[in-house]
Structure formats: structure tokens, C-alpha cells
């Protein structure tokens, strides 16, 4: 089992501080202005850098405060040559037959460079903004039907489906995508795990301590085996990696000091209203506090004070970050979806500092296996 590194496309803007989801316009709770607007030239810089450094794909988010992922990634196809795009899409906002057609077209236009990240839901305010009033469990039931129709439309045989959320006759596409895009599906709740086991190619988790993550991976693995399936696993986490641990933790401290207390308070108030089990788990790691943010060796929960969804970062020397990734890999994690502020510079820190260590150990996809393991070093060294 090899490890596949992926980077992130900052389509809501970028900068040297944590780009959160709130700013002084409290009434609208829109993201604050960023130092680097997500124009196509800057996003192309990030995409080309990730491609040169050896990342396999770019996770491209969906949501009100992001540029549309389909349009953005299509524009970036001609700016890149090899790198693939993990396009996030939401069943509440896109008909599954249309999604099947769009994916098929994207594969033909791109030469097979598409992966799909199916996002079942976000916070309730975001869902209602798009006209979705279903509760948490109903949203997952809809996702299951959505995936059934999507895969049916790709099957080569027109699909008839009568369900609670979709009723279609002859769902199909003119030509099936080649290859079929892998489907990545996240979620920490019981319905999320069940549906991932039944339908996903990769189950995604946010970066929790390995000991807390392991039982959930085991549960999905067991559920999938009962159905004669196998599911891959991925972890979504930020990174702050430097030549020494002291430099990396100094950067984490700087990010923390730059967080506006009013923005943090609003972000935490919104997080407290979430129906997302994964978001609750991210929030519980820090509890809204600014101290004791290293919740596991080299795992820092500071991002989650201001940023929703993925709220943790691996912080440390290149060697330490490589070791922590090796620990996730030992649990069965095959995909690491990474990011950092700002994304252009942090891609270079990780790509030039950590990827060579993982490559040397034969951990990365396409690399020969080695019997030697990463040698542990003290996690608090050079602090």
C-alpha cells in the first residue's frame, strides 16, 4: 500500500494568516478579505508548483465563499500537464445524472484527470443558502441515492430509479468516463461510515490523533468487507513543516497571534450550532481555547479556532512530519490531502522537505518498498 500526496487549491483566497470564514461583517458572516485573491493566475501558480513538486492532485472545495470548482479546474487544465483535480460537489446542488455527464466530459477533455469529492453537507446555514432543508441523516440518505444514480448512469445500461429523493428513467451518458473517476466521501457519523463502505472508493477523515482515527477506519473496513468491497482511506490535514521544529512552531505561534479574537468567537459560535459529527470532533480537540493546542505529537488544533472543517495541522521538522504521516500510513491511510498558509510557499516547504524523506523510504506511490523505517526523533526537539 503506497501513500499518495495531494495538495489544496485555495479558491476562497490565500494569505500568510489563517483564511477563516468570518470577518467584521458579522451579519453576513462572509470570509474576511484575503491577501491573495483567488484569481486564475494565482491559482495556476499553485497548481503548477504542486505539479512540479510531485503532488498527485489538487483538492478543490465547494461552497458559497469559493470559486466554482468545475469552472476553475477546467480553466486550469491548460495551465498544467499531469496533475489531477479532486472536484468537490454537493448532492443538494447538482442532479446526479447531470453530474455523471459533467464528469464524463471532464475526463475526456482532461485525459482522465478527475476525482470526485462528494460533500454530503456543511453547516445548516450553508445548506439552506442553497435551498436544502433536510436534516443530517436525511442528507446522507439522499447522498446514497445520488451515488446510486451517478454510478448507474456510468454503467452503460440506462438506469431506472424510484427513491425517496430521486426518480429517474433511463439515466445514462453518451459515453462513460474513462477512467471512472474515483469517489472520495467524508464523514464521521454512523450514516456516513455506512454509505462510504457501500459506495466510496476512498473514505476521508479530518486530521484527528491516530488513536482516535483508528477505530473509525476499522469500522469502515469491516462494513465494506461484509459487502465484498474494499475502501481506501484518506486524511485531510494542514501542514507547517520547516528545517527545524523550532521554526515550524514559531510559525504556528505567529498564525495564532494573528487571529482576531472577535472572529474566533464568531467562528466558534457557528461551530457550536453544527449538525456535522466531524465538525464537532474538530471543535472538541481545542474546545475554543488558545492553549494546549498540540493535541497529539506534532498535531496542532489551532487552525480550527478560525477555520471550519479541517482544523488541525502537522507541525514540526520535515523528519517529524514525515514520521507522523508514516503513522497514519501504518493505520491504512493511502491518501493525504494537505494544505498550508500560504499554499504556494507551503507547497514548496513540504514538497522539498518532506516528500524526499517519504520517497527515500519507499512510502510514496510508485516508489520501491524498503524494509527500513523512519527513525523516530523526540517530538519536542528544538521547541
N, C-alpha and C positions, 0 to 999 in steps of 0.2 A: 504494500500500500504506500503510494507516494504522496507527498504533500504538494498541493497546488496553491501558489500565492496569487492573490488578486488585489487590486488597488481600488480606489474610490474616485468617482467623478463629482466634484463639488458644484453641482448645478444650482445650489442656493447661494453661492458666493463663497469666498475664501478669504483668509487673512491670517495674521500672526497670533490672533487670540481665538478662543473657542467660539465658533459661529453657532450661536444658540437660536432659539425660536421666539424670542421676545425682545422688545426694546421699549423705549419710553412711551410709545403709543399704546398704553395699557389697554385701551378699549378694543383695539383690533388684534392685539397680541401677534402682530406681524414680526418677522425677524428683523433684527437691527441691521442698519446698513453695514455692508462688509467692505474691507479694504480692497478686495479684488472682485469686481463684478463677474458673473458667470457668462461673459461673452464668449463667442465661439473661438476666438483667437486664444484666450487664456485656457479654455478647456482643451483645445488642441495641444497646447504646450504640455499640459498634464498628461494627456493621452499619449503623446509621442515619448515623453520621458518614461512613463510606465512601460511602454513597449520596448524601449531601448534597454531598460534595466532588467527586464526578464519577467515581468508580471504577465499572467496569462489573460486576464480580463479586467474590465472596469465595471464595478457596481454602480448603476445609475439610478438614483432614487426617484420616487414618485410622490407628489404631494403639492399642496397649494403654493408653497414658497419655493418650489423647484421649477426649473425649466422642464418642459415636457420631455420625458426620456426617449420616446420614439423619435421625435423630430431631431433632438440633439444628437443622439447616437448615429442616426442616418447621415447627418451632416459631417460627422467625424469619420465616417468610413473612408472618405477620400483623403483624409488627413493622416491616416495610419495604414499599415500594410498587414499586420498579423494579429494584433490584439483583438480579443473578443469583447463583447459588451453584455453585461448582465442587466437586462432591462426590467425594471420593476413595473408591475402593472397590478391593477386592483379590480377584482371581480365586480365590485359595486359600480364601477365606472366604465366597464367595457364588456360588450356582449362576447361570449366565448367563441361563437362562430366567426365573428369579425376578428377577434384576437388570433384565431387559427390562420385566417387569411393573411393578416399583417405579418405574423411570424414566418409564414411560408415565403412571402415576398421578401422579407428581410434576409432570410437565408440565401435566397437566390441572388439578391443584389450584393450581398456581402461576401458570398463564397463560404457560408456556413459559420459566421462569427457571432451567432446569437445564443444567449442563455436567457431563461425567464426566471425572474424572482416574483412569485405570486404573493402579493401582500393582502392578507385577508381583511385587515382593518387597522385603524390607527386609533387615536383618541376619538371620543364620540363627537366632539365639536368638528373635527375634520371630516368624519363620516357624514354628518348632517349637512355640511357645506356642499357635498356632492349629492345630496338628496337621499342618503342612506339612513334609515331609521331602525334597522334591525339591531337586536341585541347581540352580545358577544357570541353565544352558541349558535344563533341563527345565521350569523355571518359565516361561521365555519361550515355549517350545513350547505350554505349557498356555494362556498368555495369547492366543496366536494362535488356538487353537481356541475359547477363551472369546469372543473378539470375533466369530468366525465365527458362533457360535450366537446371540450377542446381536443382531447385525445381521440375521441370518436371522429371528429372532422378530419383528423390527420390519418385515419386508419385505412383509407382507400375504399371504404364502404359507407355510403350515406347513413347517417345516424338519425333515428327517431328517438326522442326522449320526452317523457312526460314526468315532470317532477314538481316539487313544491315551488321552485324558483325559476325554472326554465322549461319551456315547452317548445321543442323544435321538430321540424320534419325535414329529413334529408340533409342534415348538417354535413358539409364537406368542403373541400377546397379543390381548386382546379388541378393542383399538383402538390403532393405532400412535401413538406420541407425536408431537405437533405443536407445534413443530418437532422433528425428530430431534435429540437432544442431541449437540453436538459432543463428540468423544472426544479427550482430551489424554493422551498417552502419553510417559513419560520413559524415560531410559536412555542409557548411553554405550557399551555393548558392541556387538559386531557383530550378535548376535541382536536386540538392542533396536532398532538402526537399521533392520534389515531389516523387522521387524514394524511399526515406525512408518511406514515408507514404504508398506507394503501395506495398513495398516488405520486409522491415526490421521488425525484432522483437523488436529491440532497436535502437533508433537514438542517436548517440553520438555527443557531443559538447565538445570543449575545455573549460577550466575554465574561462569564462567571468564573469563580475559582474552580479549578479542575475537579476537586472533590464534590462540589455541588452539581457540576455538569454531568459527571459520570453516570449517576443513576438514570437521568433522563435519556441519555444516549442508549443505555442498556434497555430501557423500556421501549424505545422506538425500534431498536434492533429486534427485540423479541416479538413485537407486534407484526413487524414486516415478515419475519421468518414464519410465523403462523400462516401467512398468506402466500408463502412461497416466493417472497420478494427479498431483495437486499436494498438497503438505502445507504447512501453516503452521508457524511456529516461535515458541516462547516461551522466555523466560528467567526463572528463579526466583532472586531475589536480595533481600537486605535493603537498607535504605536508612537513612542518617543524614545528613540534609540540614538546613542552617542558613543564616542570613543571610550568614555568612562561613565560609570554610574553617576558620579557627582554632577557631570554636565547634564545628563538626562534629567535627574531630579531637580536640578536648578531650573530647567525649562518647565517642568511640571509646576514648580512653585511660582514661576512667573505667570503661567496661564491662570493659576488660581488667584493670584493677587490682582489680575486684571478683570476678574469677574465682578460686574456691578451687583451689589447686594440686592437692589430692588429687582433686577432682572432674575436673579437666583430665586428670590422669594416668590415671584410670579410663576417661574418655571416649576417650582416645587408644588405650588398650589394647584397648578394644572395637572401635574403628575399624580397628585393625590386623588383626582377625580377619574383616573383612567379605569377602563374595564379590561385592560391588557394585563395578563398574568406576567408576561415578560417584562413589561414596564414596571410593575410592582416589584419584581425581583431586582431590577436595576436600582430602583429607588431605595429598597431595603439595604443595599450594600453600603450606602452612605448616610441614609436617614436625614438628609438635609444638612448634615454637619460638615464643617470645613476641616476638622481634624480627623486623625485616624483613617485617612483615605486609602492607605495601602491595605487592601482587604485580603490579599494573598500575596506571596512573594512576587514582587515586581508588577502586581496588578493594582492599578490606581483608579479609584472611582470618581475622580474629580470632574471628568467630562460630564457625568450625569447630573451635576449640580445645575447646569445650564442647558444641557442638550438632551432632548428626548431620544428614545430608542437606545442605540448603542451608547453606553455611558462609561465604559471602562477603557483603560489604555495599559498596554505593556510598557513599562518604563525601566530603563536600565542601560547597561553597556550592551554592545552588539552581542557579546557572548551570552549575557544573561537573557536577553530577549530571545536569542536562538534556543536556549535551554528551555524557556517557558513554552515556546512553540513546539519543541520536541515533546514536552509533557502532554500537551493537547494531542499531538500526533499519536502518542502512545495510547490514548483513550480511544482512538479510531477516527480522529478528525483528519479529513483529507483535504479540506479547503479552508484557507484563512483569508478572510475578506478584510483588508486593512485600510487604514486612513490615518491622517495626521495633519495638524495645522502648522503652516500652510501645506497643502497637498503636493505642491511642486517640489519644495525643498525636502519635505519628509520622505517623499518617494525616493529621493537620492540617498538620504541617510540610511534608509532601510535597504534599498537595492544595492548600495555599495558596501554597507557594513554587515548586514545580517544574511542576505541571500548567499554571499560567498561561503559563509560558515555552514549553512544548510547544504549548499552544493558540495562542499568538501566532505561532508558526512554522508553523501549519497541519499539524503532525505527527499530532495526535490524530485518532482516528476521528470522522468527521462534520464535520471542520474543512476549510475550503477550503485547497487546496495553495498554497504560496508558493514563490517561487524563491530567497528569501534564506535562508541557512543560519545556524545558531548560530555566533556568533563565538567562536573558541577563546580561553581565557584560561589563564595558567600554572597547571598543576595543583597546584603547591606554594604558591600565593599565600596569604598570611595564615596560613601554618603557623606 
